[in-house]
Amino acid sequence: MKISVLLANNFDESEYKEFFNNSVCMVIDVLRATSTMAAIFGSRARRIITSQSKDLAFKLKKRNSDFILCGEEGGLIIDGFDYDNSPSTISKTDLTGKTVIMKTTNGTYSFKKAKFAKAAFPVALLNLSYTVDCVLDCACKNRSDIVILCSGKQRKIAYDDAFTAGVVVKKIMEKVEDIELDDAGELVYNSALKERSIMNVFLKSSSGKSCAALNLREDLKYCSLVDKYNIAGKMKVLDLNDQFRSIICLEPYKM
């Protein structure tokens, strides 16, 4: 099995169509989008609908008043939304059976880049082992390789995502023999091996520094927890009607 790592989402997806066609994708935006997604499913939500803009999120909310709005701009809650993209806050919220509209610019952008993959899963440290098991299950069923897509920060490499990718690679290698890594895979794997503290990784990354500046240390601590949840989401593209075409959503994956 081949594992490839893309260190940022700043590529033309049309040039990578064949590459994704043969792969199951794992999307990482550990601070904080994919960690929040893990917490949302951990709080028993039924579905996450992603939105790249607050205007689209409000339009979707108007379609169904029971939808929950979750999102941020510049790391802060959006006026009129129910929650920030805060995994520590979401973890204390009962979302049983709810559909959550999640506005996340970079995370949504990454899933759009992965639209040609056989399947795509968000992954965070919070649901690391379970998501790896789901991805391996899906990859084996589809006889596919795996691509790990790091969202990065402002189209550039972010160390927190690269480190998390390395932890994912390490976990896969513990479960599967005969793994072939590309150069970026070797890079993130060796980076993960040398680190001793997840919080230190976060605090020296560009994304972590931004969170710390906004006094979001509680979220940094929460995002550093490993295997808190045994649940994973899988991407699905919805075509609700002419107004809402190609909406990307996530639903729990059952092995």
C-alpha positions as CSV (number, residue, x, y, z in Angstrom):
1,M,0.0,0.0,0.0
2,K,1.3,3.5,-0.9
3,I,0.9,6.5,1.4
4,S,1.3,9.9,-0.1
5,V,1.2,13.2,1.8
6,L,0.3,16.6,0.5
7,L,1.7,19.2,2.9
8,A,-0.8,22.0,1.9
9,N,-4.0,22.4,-0.1
10,N,-2.5,24.9,-2.6
11,F,-2.7,22.7,-5.7
12,D,-5.0,22.5,-8.7
13,E,-7.3,19.6,-8.1
14,S,-7.8,18.9,-11.8
15,E,-4.2,18.1,-12.1
16,Y,-4.5,15.6,-9.3
17,K,-7.7,14.0,-10.4
18,E,-6.2,10.6,-11.4
19,F,-4.0,10.7,-8.2
20,F,-7.1,11.0,-6.0
21,N,-9.2,8.6,-8.1
22,N,-7.0,5.8,-6.9
23,S,-6.9,6.8,-3.3
24,V,-8.8,7.1,0.0
25,C,-8.1,10.6,1.4
26,M,-7.6,11.7,5.0
27,V,-8.0,15.5,5.5
28,I,-6.2,17.1,8.4
29,D,-6.9,20.6,9.8
30,V,-6.1,19.8,13.4
31,L,-6.3,23.4,14.7
32,R,-9.3,23.4,14.8
33,A,-11.6,22.2,12.0
34,T,-11.1,18.4,12.0
35,S,-10.8,18.4,15.8
36,T,-14.2,20.2,16.0
37,M,-15.7,17.7,13.5
38,A,-14.5,14.8,15.8
39,A,-16.2,16.6,18.8
40,I,-19.4,17.2,16.8
41,F,-19.7,13.5,16.0
42,G,-18.6,12.7,19.5
43,S,-21.6,14.8,20.7
44,R,-23.8,12.4,18.6
45,A,-24.7,14.8,15.7
46,R,-26.2,13.0,12.7
47,R,-24.5,15.0,10.0
48,I,-22.1,17.9,9.3
49,I,-22.7,20.2,6.3
50,T,-19.6,22.2,5.5
51,S,-19.8,25.8,4.3
52,Q,-17.0,28.0,3.0
53,S,-19.0,31.2,3.7
54,K,-21.2,32.5,6.4
55,D,-23.8,33.6,3.8
56,L,-24.2,30.1,2.5
57,A,-24.4,28.9,6.1
58,F,-27.3,31.3,6.8
59,K,-29.1,30.3,3.6
60,L,-28.9,26.6,4.7
61,K,-30.1,27.5,8.2
62,K,-33.1,29.3,6.6
63,R,-33.9,26.1,4.8
64,N,-34.2,24.3,8.1
65,S,-34.4,26.2,11.4
66,D,-33.4,23.1,13.3
67,F,-29.9,23.1,11.8
68,I,-27.1,24.2,14.2
69,L,-24.7,26.9,13.0
70,C,-21.1,26.4,14.0
71,G,-18.2,28.5,12.7
72,E,-15.6,31.2,13.1
73,E,-13.9,34.0,11.3
74,G,-10.4,34.9,12.4
75,G,-10.7,32.4,15.2
76,L,-13.8,34.0,16.7
77,I,-17.5,33.1,16.7
78,I,-19.6,34.6,13.9
79,D,-22.4,36.9,15.0
80,G,-25.7,34.9,14.7
81,F,-24.0,31.5,14.9
82,D,-24.8,29.0,17.8
83,Y,-21.2,28.0,18.4
84,D,-17.6,28.7,17.6
85,N,-15.4,26.0,16.0
86,S,-14.3,25.1,19.5
87,P,-13.9,21.3,20.1
88,S,-13.7,21.9,23.9
89,T,-17.0,23.7,23.9
90,I,-18.7,21.3,21.5
91,S,-17.7,18.4,23.6
92,K,-19.9,19.6,26.4
93,T,-22.9,20.1,24.1
94,D,-25.7,17.5,23.3
95,L,-26.1,17.4,19.5
96,T,-28.0,14.1,19.4
97,G,-29.6,13.7,16.0
98,K,-28.8,17.2,14.9
99,T,-27.4,18.5,11.6
100,V,-24.6,20.9,12.1
101,I,-23.7,23.5,9.5
102,M,-20.0,24.1,10.0
103,K,-18.4,27.2,8.4
104,T,-14.6,26.5,8.0
105,T,-12.8,28.2,5.2
106,N,-9.7,26.1,5.0
107,G,-11.2,22.8,6.0
108,T,-14.0,23.0,3.5
109,Y,-11.5,24.0,0.8
110,S,-9.5,20.9,1.5
111,F,-12.5,18.6,1.1
112,K,-13.3,20.3,-2.2
113,K,-9.8,19.5,-3.3
114,A,-10.4,15.8,-2.4
115,K,-13.7,15.5,-4.3
116,F,-12.2,13.0,-6.8
117,A,-11.0,10.6,-4.1
118,K,-12.8,7.2,-3.7
119,A,-13.6,8.4,-0.1
120,A,-12.5,11.2,2.2
121,F,-12.3,11.3,6.0
122,P,-11.5,14.2,8.4
123,V,-8.9,13.1,11.0
124,A,-7.7,14.6,14.2
125,L,-5.7,13.3,17.1
126,L,-9.0,13.1,19.0
127,N,-10.2,10.2,16.8
128,L,-6.9,9.1,15.4
129,S,-7.0,5.3,15.9
130,Y,-10.6,4.8,15.0
131,T,-10.4,6.9,11.8
132,V,-7.2,5.1,10.8
133,D,-9.1,1.8,11.1
134,C,-12.0,3.2,9.1
135,V,-9.7,4.4,6.4
136,L,-7.9,1.1,6.2
137,D,-11.2,-0.7,6.0
138,C,-12.4,1.6,3.2
139,A,-9.0,1.4,1.3
140,C,-9.0,-2.4,1.5
141,K,-12.6,-2.6,0.2
142,N,-11.6,-0.3,-2.7
143,R,-8.1,-1.8,-3.2
144,S,-6.9,1.8,-2.9
145,D,-3.8,3.6,-1.7
146,I,-4.0,6.4,0.9
147,V,-3.4,10.1,0.5
148,I,-3.1,12.4,3.5
149,L,-4.0,16.0,2.8
150,C,-2.8,18.7,5.2
151,S,-4.9,21.8,5.1
152,G,-2.0,24.1,6.3
153,K,-2.5,27.8,7.0
154,Q,-3.3,30.3,4.3
155,R,-2.2,27.8,1.6
156,K,1.1,27.3,3.2
157,I,2.5,24.4,5.3
158,A,1.5,24.3,9.0
159,Y,3.6,22.3,11.3
160,D,0.7,21.1,13.5
161,D,-0.9,19.5,10.4
162,A,2.4,18.0,9.2
163,F,3.1,16.6,12.6
164,T,-0.4,15.1,12.8
165,A,0.1,13.6,9.4
166,G,3.3,11.9,10.7
167,V,1.4,10.5,13.7
168,V,-1.2,9.1,11.2
169,V,1.6,7.5,9.1
170,K,3.1,6.0,12.3
171,K,-0.3,4.5,13.3
172,I,-0.9,3.0,9.9
173,M,2.6,1.5,9.9
174,E,1.8,-0.2,13.2
175,K,-1.2,-1.9,11.6
176,V,-0.1,-2.6,8.0
177,E,3.1,-4.2,6.6
178,D,4.7,-3.3,3.3
179,I,3.9,0.4,3.4
180,E,5.5,2.5,0.7
181,L,5.9,6.2,1.7
182,D,6.5,9.1,-0.6
183,D,9.1,11.8,0.2
184,A,6.7,13.9,2.1
185,G,5.5,10.9,4.0
186,E,9.0,10.1,5.1
187,L,9.4,13.7,6.2
188,V,6.3,13.9,8.4
189,Y,6.9,10.4,9.8
190,N,10.4,11.3,11.0
191,S,9.2,14.6,12.3
192,A,6.6,12.9,14.4
193,L,9.1,10.4,15.8
194,K,11.4,13.2,17.2
195,E,8.7,15.2,19.0
196,R,8.0,14.5,22.6
197,S,5.1,16.9,23.4
198,I,2.0,17.5,21.3
199,M,1.4,20.8,23.1
200,N,4.9,22.0,22.3
201,V,4.3,21.1,18.6
202,F,1.1,23.1,18.6
203,L,2.6,26.1,20.4
204,K,5.5,26.4,17.9
205,S,3.3,26.0,14.8
206,S,1.8,29.1,13.1
207,S,-1.8,27.9,13.7
208,G,-1.0,27.2,17.4
209,K,0.5,30.7,17.8
210,S,-2.7,32.2,16.4
211,C,-4.8,30.2,18.8
212,A,-2.7,31.2,21.7
213,A,-2.9,34.9,20.7
214,L,-6.7,34.5,20.8
215,N,-6.6,32.9,24.3
216,L,-7.7,29.6,22.9
217,R,-5.4,27.5,25.0
218,E,-8.3,25.3,26.2
219,D,-8.9,24.3,22.7
220,L,-5.2,23.6,22.1
221,K,-5.2,21.3,25.1
222,Y,-8.3,19.6,23.9
223,C,-7.0,19.1,20.3
224,S,-3.9,17.5,21.8
225,L,-5.9,14.6,23.3
226,V,-5.4,11.3,21.5
227,D,-8.2,8.8,20.9
228,K,-10.9,10.4,22.9
229,Y,-13.5,9.4,20.4
230,N,-14.3,6.2,18.5
231,I,-16.2,7.7,15.7
232,A,-15.2,8.9,12.2
233,G,-17.0,11.0,9.5
234,K,-16.9,10.2,5.8
235,M,-17.4,12.8,3.1
236,K,-20.6,12.8,1.0
237,V,-21.6,15.3,-1.7
238,L,-25.2,16.4,-1.5
239,D,-27.2,18.0,-4.4
240,L,-30.1,19.5,-2.5
241,N,-31.5,21.5,-5.4
242,D,-30.4,24.1,-8.0
243,Q,-29.6,26.6,-5.2
244,F,-27.5,24.2,-3.2
245,R,-25.5,22.1,-5.6
246,S,-22.5,20.0,-4.6
247,I,-22.8,20.7,-0.9
248,I,-20.1,18.7,1.0
249,C,-21.3,17.0,4.1
250,L,-19.9,14.4,6.5
251,E,-21.7,11.4,8.0
252,P,-20.5,8.8,10.5
253,Y,-18.8,5.9,8.8
254,K,-19.8,2.4,9.9
255,M,-17.3,-0.4,9.4
